[in-house]
C-alpha cells in the first residue's frame, strides 16, 4: 500500500506544502498456527533439529526471521509444539483404530499395519519421533518426555489389540517387539532404499497374530 505524507506550513496566511516522504508500507504477513507447524515439520524433517535455523523456519512460512518471534519464543518451543501436535494426530486419527469395537481384532491390526506402511513410506512425518529423539538425546532440549510418551502410546495401542489373543502381560511384550521390529525395518528401508523391508515385517506380524488367534481359540 502506498502512502504520501505532506506537511502544510502557512507563513503569513499563505499555504506552503512540503513533501515529506512517499514509500510503500507492506502489511505484516500472517499465518495460522496449523500451517506454521506443518511448514516447520517439513523443515525439521529435511534438515534435522540442530541444522535448522530460525531463518529456515521463517522462510518456509513466508515470514521474516524477526516475525517468527510473534508466534514463538524459540526454536525449542516450536519443535515441542510440532511434536505434541503430531502426537495428537496419531492418537486421534491412527491409534483409535485399535479401539474400534465394530472391527475384529485382526482387522484392527491389519488397518494399523496399513497406516504404518503409509506413514513410514509416503508421509513427511514418517519416523520423525525416533529421528528427533536420537539426534537430540544428549542436547538437553526437553524433548524426551513427549517422544517417550509417543512410543508408550504406540506400544499401548498395539498391546490392546494383542489382549484379544494373549494375556495382558504377554500382550505388552508382544507390542514392544512389534514396535521394535517396525522401527528396525524402517531403518533398513531407508538405508537400503527398499520398502520391502518394512512390508515383509508387517506381513510377518499379521501372520503371527493369526497363529496366536488360532492357538487361543483352541485353548
CNS distance restraints for C-alpha pairs under 8 A (distance, minus, plus):
assign (resid   1 and name CA) (resid  24 and name CA) 5.60 0.50 0.50
assign (resid   1 and name CA) (resid  25 and name CA) 5.62 0.50 0.50
assign (resid   1 and name CA) (resid  26 and name CA) 6.47 0.50 0.50
assign (resid   1 and name CA) (resid  27 and name CA) 7.94 0.50 0.50
assign (resid   2 and name CA) (resid  22 and name CA) 7.32 0.50 0.50
assign (resid   2 and name CA) (resid  23 and name CA) 5.95 0.50 0.50
assign (resid   2 and name CA) (resid  24 and name CA) 4.58 0.50 0.50
assign (resid   2 and name CA) (resid  25 and name CA) 6.38 0.50 0.50
assign (resid   3 and name CA) (resid  22 and name CA) 5.90 0.50 0.50
assign (resid   3 and name CA) (resid  23 and name CA) 6.10 0.50 0.50
assign (resid   3 and name CA) (resid  24 and name CA) 6.45 0.50 0.50
assign (resid   3 and name CA) (resid  25 and name CA) 7.34 0.50 0.50
assign (resid   4 and name CA) (resid  20 and name CA) 7.83 0.50 0.50
assign (resid   4 and name CA) (resid  21 and name CA) 6.16 0.50 0.50
assign (resid   4 and name CA) (resid  22 and name CA) 4.59 0.50 0.50
assign (resid   4 and name CA) (resid  23 and name CA) 7.10 0.50 0.50
assign (resid   5 and name CA) (resid  19 and name CA) 6.68 0.50 0.50
assign (resid   5 and name CA) (resid  20 and name CA) 5.80 0.50 0.50
assign (resid   5 and name CA) (resid  21 and name CA) 5.89 0.50 0.50
assign (resid   5 and name CA) (resid  22 and name CA) 6.64 0.50 0.50
assign (resid   6 and name CA) (resid  17 and name CA) 6.60 0.50 0.50
assign (resid   6 and name CA) (resid  18 and name CA) 5.80 0.50 0.50
assign (resid   6 and name CA) (resid  19 and name CA) 4.81 0.50 0.50
assign (resid   6 and name CA) (resid  20 and name CA) 5.55 0.50 0.50
assign (resid   6 and name CA) (resid  21 and name CA) 7.58 0.50 0.50
assign (resid   7 and name CA) (resid  17 and name CA) 5.75 0.50 0.50
assign (resid   7 and name CA) (resid  18 and name CA) 5.06 0.50 0.50
assign (resid   7 and name CA) (resid  19 and name CA) 6.41 0.50 0.50
assign (resid   7 and name CA) (resid  20 and name CA) 6.66 0.50 0.50
assign (resid   8 and name CA) (resid  15 and name CA) 6.45 0.50 0.50
assign (resid   8 and name CA) (resid  16 and name CA) 5.73 0.50 0.50
assign (resid   8 and name CA) (resid  17 and name CA) 4.56 0.50 0.50
assign (resid   8 and name CA) (resid  18 and name CA) 6.21 0.50 0.50
assign (resid   9 and name CA) (resid  15 and name CA) 5.71 0.50 0.50
assign (resid   9 and name CA) (resid  16 and name CA) 5.13 0.50 0.50
assign (resid   9 and name CA) (resid  17 and name CA) 6.31 0.50 0.50
assign (resid   9 and name CA) (resid  18 and name CA) 7.59 0.50 0.50
assign (resid  10 and name CA) (resid  14 and name CA) 5.00 0.50 0.50
assign (resid  10 and name CA) (resid  15 and name CA) 4.21 0.50 0.50
assign (resid  10 and name CA) (resid  16 and name CA) 5.85 0.50 0.50
assign (resid  11 and name CA) (resid  15 and name CA) 6.87 0.50 0.50
assign (resid  11 and name CA) (resid  16 and name CA) 7.72 0.50 0.50
assign (resid  29 and name CA) (resid  62 and name CA) 7.66 0.50 0.50
assign (resid  29 and name CA) (resid  63 and name CA) 6.60 0.50 0.50
assign (resid  31 and name CA) (resid  35 and name CA) 6.69 0.50 0.50
assign (resid  31 and name CA) (resid  36 and name CA) 6.52 0.50 0.50
assign (resid  31 and name CA) (resid  61 and name CA) 7.49 0.50 0.50
assign (resid  32 and name CA) (resid  36 and name CA) 6.30 0.50 0.50
assign (resid  33 and name CA) (resid  37 and name CA) 6.20 0.50 0.50
assign (resid  34 and name CA) (resid  38 and name CA) 6.16 0.50 0.50
assign (resid  35 and name CA) (resid  39 and name CA) 6.05 0.50 0.50
assign (resid  35 and name CA) (resid  61 and name CA) 7.80 0.50 0.50
assign (resid  36 and name CA) (resid  40 and name CA) 6.05 0.50 0.50
assign (resid  36 and name CA) (resid  61 and name CA) 6.27 0.50 0.50
assign (resid  37 and name CA) (resid  41 and name CA) 6.01 0.50 0.50
assign (resid  37 and name CA) (resid  78 and name CA) 7.66 0.50 0.50
assign (resid  37 and name CA) (resid  81 and name CA) 7.39 0.50 0.50
assign (resid  37 and name CA) (resid  82 and name CA) 5.63 0.50 0.50
assign (resid  37 and name CA) (resid  85 and name CA) 7.96 0.50 0.50
assign (resid  38 and name CA) (resid  42 and name CA) 6.51 0.50 0.50
assign (resid  38 and name CA) (resid  82 and name CA) 7.74 0.50 0.50
assign (resid  39 and name CA) (resid  43 and name CA) 6.58 0.50 0.50
assign (resid  39 and name CA) (resid  57 and name CA) 7.59 0.50 0.50
assign (resid  39 and name CA) (resid  60 and name CA) 5.90 0.50 0.50
assign (resid  39 and name CA) (resid  61 and name CA) 6.19 0.50 0.50
assign (resid  40 and name CA) (resid  44 and name CA) 6.08 0.50 0.50
assign (resid  40 and name CA) (resid  57 and name CA) 5.77 0.50 0.50
assign (resid  40 and name CA) (resid  60 and name CA) 7.01 0.50 0.50
assign (resid  40 and name CA) (resid  61 and name CA) 7.84 0.50 0.50
assign (resid  40 and name CA) (resid  78 and name CA) 7.96 0.50 0.50
assign (resid  40 and name CA) (resid  82 and name CA) 7.46 0.50 0.50
assign (resid  41 and name CA) (resid  45 and name CA) 5.98 0.50 0.50
assign (resid  41 and name CA) (resid  82 and name CA) 6.36 0.50 0.50
assign (resid  41 and name CA) (resid 125 and name CA) 7.41 0.50 0.50
assign (resid  42 and name CA) (resid  46 and name CA) 6.27 0.50 0.50
assign (resid  42 and name CA) (resid 124 and name CA) 6.66 0.50 0.50
assign (resid  42 and name CA) (resid 125 and name CA) 7.82 0.50 0.50
assign (resid  43 and name CA) (resid  47 and name CA) 5.96 0.50 0.50
assign (resid  43 and name CA) (resid  48 and name CA) 7.53 0.50 0.50
assign (resid  43 and name CA) (resid  52 and name CA) 7.12 0.50 0.50
assign (resid  43 and name CA) (resid  56 and name CA) 7.27 0.50 0.50
assign (resid  43 and name CA) (resid  57 and name CA) 6.73 0.50 0.50
assign (resid  43 and name CA) (resid  60 and name CA) 7.27 0.50 0.50
assign (resid  44 and name CA) (resid  48 and name CA) 4.79 0.50 0.50
assign (resid  44 and name CA) (resid  49 and name CA) 5.48 0.50 0.50
assign (resid  44 and name CA) (resid  52 and name CA) 6.38 0.50 0.50
assign (resid  45 and name CA) (resid  49 and name CA) 7.89 0.50 0.50
assign (resid  45 and name CA) (resid 124 and name CA) 7.25 0.50 0.50
assign (resid  45 and name CA) (resid 125 and name CA) 7.12 0.50 0.50
assign (resid  45 and name CA) (resid 128 and name CA) 6.76 0.50 0.50
assign (resid  47 and name CA) (resid  51 and name CA) 5.81 0.50 0.50
assign (resid  47 and name CA) (resid  52 and name CA) 5.78 0.50 0.50
assign (resid  48 and name CA) (resid  52 and name CA) 6.18 0.50 0.50
assign (resid  48 and name CA) (resid 132 and name CA) 7.26 0.50 0.50
assign (resid  48 and name CA) (resid 135 and name CA) 7.79 0.50 0.50
assign (resid  49 and name CA) (resid  79 and name CA) 7.91 0.50 0.50
assign (resid  49 and name CA) (resid 132 and name CA) 6.99 0.50 0.50
assign (resid  49 and name CA) (resid 135 and name CA) 7.58 0.50 0.50
assign (resid  49 and name CA) (resid 136 and name CA) 7.65 0.50 0.50
assign (resid  50 and name CA) (resid 136 and name CA) 7.99 0.50 0.50
assign (resid  52 and name CA) (resid  56 and name CA) 6.18 0.50 0.50
assign (resid  52 and name CA) (resid  57 and name CA) 7.32 0.50 0.50
assign (resid  53 and name CA) (resid  57 and name CA) 6.52 0.50 0.50
assign (resid  53 and name CA) (resid  75 and name CA) 7.89 0.50 0.50
assign (resid  54 and name CA) (resid  58 and name CA) 6.06 0.50 0.50
assign (resid  54 and name CA) (resid  65 and name CA) 6.31 0.50 0.50
assign (resid  54 and name CA) (resid  68 and name CA) 7.67 0.50 0.50
assign (resid  54 and name CA) (resid  75 and name CA) 6.70 0.50 0.50
assign (resid  55 and name CA) (resid  59 and name CA) 6.00 0.50 0.50
assign (resid  55 and name CA) (resid  64 and name CA) 7.55 0.50 0.50
assign (resid  55 and name CA) (resid  65 and name CA) 5.18 0.50 0.50
assign (resid  56 and name CA) (resid  60 and name CA) 6.21 0.50 0.50
assign (resid  57 and name CA) (resid  61 and name CA) 6.73 0.50 0.50
assign (resid  58 and name CA) (resid  62 and name CA) 6.16 0.50 0.50
assign (resid  58 and name CA) (resid  63 and name CA) 4.78 0.50 0.50
assign (resid  58 and name CA) (resid  64 and name CA) 5.78 0.50 0.50
assign (resid  58 and name CA) (resid  65 and name CA) 5.27 0.50 0.50
assign (resid  58 and name CA) (resid  67 and name CA) 7.69 0.50 0.50
assign (resid  58 and name CA) (resid  68 and name CA) 6.06 0.50 0.50
assign (resid  59 and name CA) (resid  63 and name CA) 5.68 0.50 0.50
assign (resid  59 and name CA) (resid  64 and name CA) 6.92 0.50 0.50
assign (resid  59 and name CA) (resid  65 and name CA) 7.60 0.50 0.50
assign (resid  63 and name CA) (resid  67 and name CA) 6.11 0.50 0.50
assign (resid  63 and name CA) (resid  68 and name CA) 6.82 0.50 0.50
assign (resid  64 and name CA) (resid  68 and name CA) 6.84 0.50 0.50
assign (resid  65 and name CA) (resid  69 and name CA) 7.78 0.50 0.50
assign (resid  66 and name CA) (resid  70 and name CA) 7.84 0.50 0.50
assign (resid  67 and name CA) (resid  71 and name CA) 7.54 0.50 0.50
assign (resid  68 and name CA) (resid  72 and name CA) 6.26 0.50 0.50
assign (resid  69 and name CA) (resid  73 and name CA) 5.68 0.50 0.50
assign (resid  69 and name CA) (resid  74 and name CA) 7.49 0.50 0.50
assign (resid  72 and name CA) (resid  77 and name CA) 6.79 0.50 0.50
assign (resid  72 and name CA) (resid  78 and name CA) 6.38 0.50 0.50
assign (resid  73 and name CA) (resid  77 and name CA) 6.52 0.50 0.50
assign (resid  73 and name CA) (resid  78 and name CA) 7.88 0.50 0.50
assign (resid  74 and name CA) (resid  78 and name CA) 6.42 0.50 0.50
assign (resid  75 and name CA) (resid  79 and name CA) 6.23 0.50 0.50
assign (resid  76 and name CA) (resid  80 and name CA) 6.30 0.50 0.50
assign (resid  76 and name CA) (resid 141 and name CA) 6.72 0.50 0.50
assign (resid  77 and name CA) (resid  81 and name CA) 6.31 0.50 0.50
assign (resid  78 and name CA) (resid  82 and name CA) 6.20 0.50 0.50
assign (resid  79 and name CA) (resid  83 and name CA) 6.13 0.50 0.50
assign (resid  80 and name CA) (resid  84 and name CA) 6.11 0.50 0.50
assign (resid  80 and name CA) (resid 143 and name CA) 6.59 0.50 0.50
assign (resid  80 and name CA) (resid 146 and name CA) 7.91 0.50 0.50
assign (resid  81 and name CA) (resid  85 and name CA) 5.92 0.50 0.50
assign (resid  82 and name CA) (resid  86 and name CA) 6.06 0.50 0.50
assign (resid  83 and name CA) (resid  87 and name CA) 6.12 0.50 0.50
assign (resid  83 and name CA) (resid 129 and name CA) 7.50 0.50 0.50
assign (resid  83 and name CA) (resid 146 and name CA) 7.09 0.50 0.50
assign (resid  83 and name CA) (resid 147 and name CA) 7.56 0.50 0.50
assign (resid  84 and name CA) (resid  88 and name CA) 6.14 0.50 0.50
assign (resid  84 and name CA) (resid 146 and name CA) 6.86 0.50 0.50
assign (resid  85 and name CA) (resid  89 and name CA) 6.33 0.50 0.50
assign (resid  86 and name CA) (resid  90 and name CA) 6.44 0.50 0.50
assign (resid  87 and name CA) (resid  91 and name CA) 6.09 0.50 0.50
assign (resid  87 and name CA) (resid 150 and name CA) 6.18 0.50 0.50
assign (resid  88 and name CA) (resid  92 and name CA) 5.97 0.50 0.50
assign (resid  89 and name CA) (resid  93 and name CA) 5.58 0.50 0.50
assign (resid  89 and name CA) (resid  94 and name CA) 7.39 0.50 0.50
assign (resid  90 and name CA) (resid  94 and name CA) 4.86 0.50 0.50
assign (resid  90 and name CA) (resid  95 and name CA) 6.03 0.50 0.50
assign (resid  91 and name CA) (resid  95 and name CA) 4.98 0.50 0.50
assign (resid  91 and name CA) (resid  96 and name CA) 6.52 0.50 0.50
assign (resid  91 and name CA) (resid 153 and name CA) 7.66 0.50 0.50
assign (resid  92 and name CA) (resid  96 and name CA) 6.01 0.50 0.50
assign (resid  93 and name CA) (resid  97 and name CA) 7.88 0.50 0.50
assign (resid  94 and name CA) (resid 112 and name CA) 7.22 0.50 0.50
assign (resid  94 and name CA) (resid 115 and name CA) 7.31 0.50 0.50
assign (resid  95 and name CA) (resid  99 and name CA) 7.76 0.50 0.50
assign (resid  95 and name CA) (resid 112 and name CA) 7.60 0.50 0.50
assign (resid  95 and name CA) (resid 154 and name CA) 7.19 0.50 0.50
assign (resid  95 and name CA) (resid 157 and name CA) 6.07 0.50 0.50
assign (resid  96 and name CA) (resid 100 and name CA) 6.67 0.50 0.50
assign (resid  97 and name CA) (resid 108 and name CA) 5.92 0.50 0.50
assign (resid  97 and name CA) (resid 111 and name CA) 7.30 0.50 0.50
assign (resid  97 and name CA) (resid 112 and name CA) 6.80 0.50 0.50
assign (resid  98 and name CA) (resid 105 and name CA) 7.67 0.50 0.50
assign (resid  98 and name CA) (resid 108 and name CA) 5.39 0.50 0.50
assign (resid  98 and name CA) (resid 109 and name CA) 6.97 0.50 0.50
assign (resid  98 and name CA) (resid 112 and name CA) 7.43 0.50 0.50
assign (resid  98 and name CA) (resid 157 and name CA) 6.16 0.50 0.50
assign (resid  98 and name CA) (resid 158 and name CA) 7.14 0.50 0.50
assign (resid  98 and name CA) (resid 160 and name CA) 6.99 0.50 0.50
assign (resid  98 and name CA) (resid 161 and name CA) 6.04 0.50 0.50
assign (resid  99 and name CA) (resid 160 and name CA) 7.83 0.50 0.50
assign (resid  99 and name CA) (resid 161 and name CA) 7.92 0.50 0.50
assign (resid 100 and name CA) (resid 108 and name CA) 7.43 0.50 0.50
assign (resid 103 and name CA) (resid 107 and name CA) 6.09 0.50 0.50
assign (resid 103 and name CA) (resid 108 and name CA) 6.22 0.50 0.50
assign (resid 104 and name CA) (resid 108 and name CA) 6.38 0.50 0.50
assign (resid 105 and name CA) (resid 109 and name CA) 6.45 0.50 0.50
assign (resid 105 and name CA) (resid 161 and name CA) 5.87 0.50 0.50
assign (resid 105 and name CA) (resid 162 and name CA) 7.95 0.50 0.50
assign (resid 105 and name CA) (resid 164 and name CA) 6.80 0.50 0.50
assign (resid 106 and name CA) (resid 110 and name CA) 6.08 0.50 0.50
assign (resid 106 and name CA) (resid 161 and name CA) 7.86 0.50 0.50
assign (resid 106 and name CA) (resid 206 and name CA) 7.76 0.50 0.50
assign (resid 106 and name CA) (resid 209 and name CA) 7.29 0.50 0.50
assign (resid 106 and name CA) (resid 210 and name CA) 7.32 0.50 0.50
assign (resid 107 and name CA) (resid 111 and name CA) 6.12 0.50 0.50
assign (resid 108 and name CA) (resid 112 and name CA) 6.14 0.50 0.50
assign (resid 108 and name CA) (resid 161 and name CA) 7.34 0.50 0.50
assign (resid 109 and name CA) (resid 113 and name CA) 6.09 0.50 0.50
assign (resid 109 and name CA) (resid 158 and name CA) 7.64 0.50 0.50
assign (resid 109 and name CA) (resid 161 and name CA) 6.82 0.50 0.50
assign (resid 109 and name CA) (resid 206 and name CA) 7.28 0.50 0.50
assign (resid 110 and name CA) (resid 114 and name CA) 6.31 0.50 0.50
assign (resid 110 and name CA) (resid 206 and name CA) 6.81 0.50 0.50
assign (resid 111 and name CA) (resid 115 and name CA) 6.24 0.50 0.50
assign (resid 112 and name CA) (resid 116 and name CA) 6.13 0.50 0.50
assign (resid 113 and name CA) (resid 117 and name CA) 6.20 0.50 0.50
assign (resid 113 and name CA) (resid 202 and name CA) 6.17 0.50 0.50
assign (resid 114 and name CA) (resid 118 and name CA) 6.30 0.50 0.50
assign (resid 115 and name CA) (resid 119 and name CA) 6.00 0.50 0.50
assign (resid 116 and name CA) (resid 120 and name CA) 5.97 0.50 0.50
assign (resid 117 and name CA) (resid 121 and name CA) 5.84 0.50 0.50
assign (resid 117 and name CA) (resid 122 and name CA) 7.82 0.50 0.50
assign (resid 117 and name CA) (resid 198 and name CA) 7.31 0.50 0.50
assign (resid 117 and name CA) (resid 199 and name CA) 7.09 0.50 0.50
assign (resid 118 and name CA) (resid 122 and name CA) 5.32 0.50 0.50
assign (resid 118 and name CA) (resid 123 and name CA) 6.57 0.50 0.50
assign (resid 119 and name CA) (resid 123 and name CA) 4.80 0.50 0.50
assign (resid 119 and name CA) (resid 124 and name CA) 7.72 0.50 0.50
assign (resid 119 and name CA) (resid 125 and name CA) 7.03 0.50 0.50
assign (resid 119 and name CA) (resid 126 and name CA) 5.13 0.50 0.50
assign (resid 120 and name CA) (resid 125 and name CA) 7.62 0.50 0.50
assign (resid 120 and name CA) (resid 126 and name CA) 4.17 0.50 0.50
assign (resid 120 and name CA) (resid 127 and name CA) 6.26 0.50 0.50
assign (resid 120 and name CA) (resid 186 and name CA) 6.99 0.50 0.50
assign (resid 121 and name CA) (resid 126 and name CA) 6.94 0.50 0.50
assign (resid 121 and name CA) (resid 195 and name CA) 6.98 0.50 0.50
assign (resid 122 and name CA) (resid 126 and name CA) 7.53 0.50 0.50
assign (resid 127 and name CA) (resid 131 and name CA) 6.27 0.50 0.50
assign (resid 127 and name CA) (resid 183 and name CA) 7.78 0.50 0.50
assign (resid 127 and name CA) (resid 186 and name CA) 7.68 0.50 0.50
assign (resid 128 and name CA) (resid 132 and name CA) 6.08 0.50 0.50
assign (resid 129 and name CA) (resid 133 and name CA) 5.92 0.50 0.50
assign (resid 129 and name CA) (resid 147 and name CA) 5.90 0.50 0.50
assign (resid 129 and name CA) (resid 150 and name CA) 7.76 0.50 0.50
assign (resid 130 and name CA) (resid 134 and name CA) 6.14 0.50 0.50
assign (resid 130 and name CA) (resid 147 and name CA) 7.68 0.50 0.50
assign (resid 131 and name CA) (resid 135 and name CA) 6.17 0.50 0.50
assign (resid 132 and name CA) (resid 136 and name CA) 5.95 0.50 0.50
assign (resid 133 and name CA) (resid 137 and name CA) 5.59 0.50 0.50
assign (resid 133 and name CA) (resid 143 and name CA) 7.25 0.50 0.50
assign (resid 133 and name CA) (resid 144 and name CA) 6.74 0.50 0.50
assign (resid 133 and name CA) (resid 147 and name CA) 6.55 0.50 0.50
assign (resid 136 and name CA) (resid 140 and name CA) 7.31 0.50 0.50
assign (resid 136 and name CA) (resid 141 and name CA) 7.11 0.50 0.50
assign (resid 136 and name CA) (resid 143 and name CA) 7.65 0.50 0.50
assign (resid 137 and name CA) (resid 144 and name CA) 7.18 0.50 0.50
assign (resid 143 and name CA) (resid 147 and name CA) 6.25 0.50 0.50
assign (resid 144 and name CA) (resid 148 and name CA) 5.88 0.50 0.50
assign (resid 145 and name CA) (resid 149 and name CA) 5.93 0.50 0.50
assign (resid 146 and name CA) (resid 150 and name CA) 6.18 0.50 0.50
assign (resid 147 and name CA) (resid 151 and name CA) 6.57 0.50 0.50
assign (resid 148 and name CA) (resid 152 and name CA) 6.14 0.50 0.50
assign (resid 149 and name CA) (resid 153 and name CA) 6.20 0.50 0.50
assign (resid 150 and name CA) (resid 154 and name CA) 6.22 0.50 0.50
assign (resid 151 and name CA) (resid 155 and name CA) 6.05 0.50 0.50
assign (resid 152 and name CA) (resid 156 and name CA) 6.05 0.50 0.50
assign (resid 153 and name CA) (resid 157 and name CA) 6.04 0.50 0.50
assign (resid 154 and name CA) (resid 158 and name CA) 6.42 0.50 0.50
assign (resid 154 and name CA) (resid 179 and name CA) 7.70 0.50 0.50
assign (resid 155 and name CA) (resid 159 and name CA) 5.99 0.50 0.50
assign (resid 155 and name CA) (resid 172 and name CA) 7.36 0.50 0.50
assign (resid 155 and name CA) (resid 175 and name CA) 5.38 0.50 0.50
assign (resid 155 and name CA) (resid 176 and name CA) 5.88 0.50 0.50
assign (resid 155 and name CA) (resid 179 and name CA) 6.66 0.50 0.50
assign (resid 156 and name CA) (resid 160 and name CA) 6.14 0.50 0.50
assign (resid 156 and name CA) (resid 172 and name CA) 7.27 0.50 0.50
assign (resid 156 and name CA) (resid 175 and name CA) 7.32 0.50 0.50
assign (resid 157 and name CA) (resid 161 and name CA) 6.94 0.50 0.50
assign (resid 158 and name CA) (resid 162 and name CA) 6.53 0.50 0.50
assign (resid 158 and name CA) (resid 175 and name CA) 5.28 0.50 0.50
assign (resid 158 and name CA) (resid 178 and name CA) 7.92 0.50 0.50
assign (resid 159 and name CA) (resid 163 and name CA) 6.32 0.50 0.50
assign (resid 159 and name CA) (resid 168 and name CA) 7.68 0.50 0.50
assign (resid 159 and name CA) (resid 171 and name CA) 4.91 0.50 0.50
assign (resid 159 and name CA) (resid 172 and name CA) 5.07 0.50 0.50
assign (resid 159 and name CA) (resid 173 and name CA) 7.95 0.50 0.50
assign (resid 159 and name CA) (resid 174 and name CA) 7.00 0.50 0.50
assign (resid 159 and name CA) (resid 175 and name CA) 4.87 0.50 0.50
assign (resid 160 and name CA) (resid 164 and name CA) 7.57 0.50 0.50
assign (resid 160 and name CA) (resid 171 and name CA) 7.24 0.50 0.50
assign (resid 161 and name CA) (resid 165 and name CA) 7.87 0.50 0.50
assign (resid 162 and name CA) (resid 166 and name CA) 6.10 0.50 0.50
assign (resid 162 and name CA) (resid 168 and name CA) 7.90 0.50 0.50
assign (resid 162 and name CA) (resid 171 and name CA) 4.99 0.50 0.50
assign (resid 162 and name CA) (resid 172 and name CA) 7.98 0.50 0.50
assign (resid 162 and name CA) (resid 174 and name CA) 7.43 0.50 0.50
assign (resid 162 and name CA) (resid 175 and name CA) 7.43 0.50 0.50
assign (resid 162 and name CA) (resid 209 and name CA) 7.88 0.50 0.50
assign (resid 163 and name CA) (resid 167 and name CA) 5.76 0.50 0.50
assign (resid 163 and name CA) (resid 168 and name CA) 5.44 0.50 0.50
assign (resid 163 and name CA) (resid 171 and name CA) 5.46 0.50 0.50
assign (resid 164 and name CA) (resid 213 and name CA) 7.88 0.50 0.50
assign (resid 165 and name CA) (resid 209 and name CA) 7.71 0.50 0.50
assign (resid 165 and name CA) (resid 212 and name CA) 5.84 0.50 0.50
assign (resid 165 and name CA) (resid 213 and name CA) 5.19 0.50 0.50
assign (resid 165 and name CA) (resid 216 and name CA) 5.89 0.50 0.50
assign (resid 166 and name CA) (resid 170 and name CA) 6.12 0.50 0.50
assign (resid 166 and name CA) (resid 171 and name CA) 5.89 0.50 0.50
assign (resid 166 and name CA) (resid 212 and name CA) 7.35 0.50 0.50
assign (resid 166 and name CA) (resid 216 and name CA) 7.15 0.50 0.50
assign (resid 167 and name CA) (resid 171 and name CA) 5.92 0.50 0.50
assign (resid 168 and name CA) (resid 172 and name CA) 6.40 0.50 0.50
assign (resid 169 and name CA) (resid 173 and name CA) 6.70 0.50 0.50
assign (resid 170 and name CA) (resid 174 and name CA) 6.11 0.50 0.50
assign (resid 171 and name CA) (resid 175 and name CA) 6.03 0.50 0.50
assign (resid 172 and name CA) (resid 176 and name CA) 6.26 0.50 0.50
assign (resid 173 and name CA) (resid 177 and name CA) 6.33 0.50 0.50
assign (resid 174 and name CA) (resid 178 and name CA) 6.15 0.50 0.50
assign (resid 175 and name CA) (resid 179 and name CA) 6.24 0.50 0.50
assign (resid 176 and name CA) (resid 180 and name CA) 6.15 0.50 0.50
assign (resid 177 and name CA) (resid 181 and name CA) 6.04 0.50 0.50
assign (resid 178 and name CA) (resid 182 and name CA) 6.21 0.50 0.50
assign (resid 178 and name CA) (resid 205 and name CA) 7.09 0.50 0.50
assign (resid 179 and name CA) (resid 183 and name CA) 6.15 0.50 0.50
assign (resid 180 and name CA) (resid 184 and name CA) 6.11 0.50 0.50
assign (resid 181 and name CA) (resid 185 and name CA) 6.07 0.50 0.50
assign (resid 181 and name CA) (resid 201 and name CA) 6.93 0.50 0.50
assign (resid 182 and name CA) (resid 186 and name CA) 6.11 0.50 0.50
assign (resid 182 and name CA) (resid 198 and name CA) 6.67 0.50 0.50
assign (resid 182 and name CA) (resid 201 and name CA) 6.77 0.50 0.50
assign (resid 182 and name CA) (resid 202 and name CA) 7.31 0.50 0.50
assign (resid 183 and name CA) (resid 187 and name CA) 6.35 0.50 0.50
assign (resid 184 and name CA) (resid 188 and name CA) 6.37 0.50 0.50
assign (resid 185 and name CA) (resid 189 and name CA) 5.96 0.50 0.50
assign (resid 185 and name CA) (resid 197 and name CA) 5.48 0.50 0.50
assign (resid 185 and name CA) (resid 198 and name CA) 4.86 0.50 0.50
assign (resid 185 and name CA) (resid 201 and name CA) 6.78 0.50 0.50
assign (resid 186 and name CA) (resid 190 and name CA) 6.27 0.50 0.50
assign (resid 186 and name CA) (resid 197 and name CA) 7.36 0.50 0.50
assign (resid 186 and name CA) (resid 198 and name CA) 5.88 0.50 0.50
assign (resid 187 and name CA) (resid 191 and name CA) 6.21 0.50 0.50
assign (resid 188 and name CA) (resid 192 and name CA) 5.75 0.50 0.50
assign (resid 188 and name CA) (resid 193 and name CA) 7.76 0.50 0.50
assign (resid 188 and name CA) (resid 194 and name CA) 7.74 0.50 0.50
assign (resid 188 and name CA) (resid 197 and name CA) 6.60 0.50 0.50
assign (resid 189 and name CA) (resid 193 and name CA) 5.30 0.50 0.50
assign (resid 189 and name CA) (resid 194 and name CA) 4.83 0.50 0.50
assign (resid 189 and name CA) (resid 195 and name CA) 5.16 0.50 0.50
assign (resid 189 and name CA) (resid 196 and name CA) 7.15 0.50 0.50
assign (resid 189 and name CA) (resid 197 and name CA) 5.52 0.50 0.50
assign (resid 189 and name CA) (resid 198 and name CA) 6.42 0.50 0.50
assign (resid 190 and name CA) (resid 194 and name CA) 6.90 0.50 0.50
assign (resid 190 and name CA) (resid 195 and name CA) 7.83 0.50 0.50
assign (resid 195 and name CA) (resid 199 and name CA) 6.44 0.50 0.50
assign (resid 196 and name CA) (resid 200 and name CA) 5.90 0.50 0.50
assign (resid 197 and name CA) (resid 201 and name CA) 6.43 0.50 0.50
assign (resid 198 and name CA) (resid 202 and name CA) 6.22 0.50 0.50
assign (resid 199 and name CA) (resid 203 and name CA) 6.09 0.50 0.50
assign (resid 200 and name CA) (resid 204 and name CA) 6.14 0.50 0.50
assign (resid 201 and name CA) (resid 205 and name CA) 6.23 0.50 0.50
assign (resid 202 and name CA) (resid 206 and name CA) 6.38 0.50 0.50
assign (resid 203 and name CA) (resid 207 and name CA) 6.27 0.50 0.50
assign (resid 204 and name CA) (resid 208 and name CA) 6.12 0.50 0.50
assign (resid 205 and name CA) (resid 209 and name CA) 6.26 0.50 0.50
assign (resid 206 and name CA) (resid 210 and name CA) 6.38 0.50 0.50
assign (resid 207 and name CA) (resid 211 and name CA) 6.51 0.50 0.50
assign (resid 208 and name CA) (resid 212 and name CA) 6.31 0.50 0.50
assign (resid 209 and name CA) (resid 213 and name CA) 6.22 0.50 0.50
assign (resid 210 and name CA) (resid 214 and name CA) 6.32 0.50 0.50
assign (resid 211 and name CA) (resid 215 and name CA) 6.22 0.50 0.50
assign (resid 212 and name CA) (resid 216 and name CA) 6.08 0.50 0.50
assign (resid 213 and name CA) (resid 217 and name CA) 6.14 0.50 0.50
assign (resid 214 and name CA) (resid 218 and name CA) 6.40 0.50 0.50
assign (resid 215 and name CA) (resid 219 and name CA) 6.56 0.50 0.50
